[in-house]
């Protein structure tokens, strides 16, 4: 497995916890845009024409669909890989447990823990590829998404500093920044 595949695997798994929150936030933004459209139309604000408002709502809805599809893709891939690998990935990247703690829970020896994690990530990425989401397709689909791209860059940047022995990087600040930017750009 290449470094790029590892980074994408970690990125996708690390984004999982945030996808439902992003969808909920997008729903709120769509309602806000719709409600605000009445006021902007009433005051003849040309910047918020019906066409612009419709484009905002369509773009937000499409982004929500992408997040829902990604969540389903992750769940399907985790379901289809060996159970031990799925549990290890869930504990490490979704629940953000240190690898040694995850291996302790799963009764995996410390000695084989890093090898198992590598195998689990490789199995996950191979399963995504069977669904048509090889690394190139993942890059095409998600590199342009500001939230996913921010997580990717964070993991890529820290991949050279941290190794698998380190804890997973928290994406909470990326999520908060993205929601703030999304609201600013939408309103």
Secondary structure, 3 states (H helix, E strand, C coil): CCHHHHHHHHHHHHHHHHHHHHHHHHHHHHHHHHHHHHHHHHCCCHHHCHHHHHHHHHHHHHHHHHHHHHHHHHHHHHHHCCHHHHHHHHHHHHCCCCHHHHHHHCCCCHHHHHHHHHHHHHHHHHHHHHCCCCHHHHHHHHCCCHHHHHHHHHHHHHHCCCCCCCCCCCCHHHHHHHHHHHHHHHC
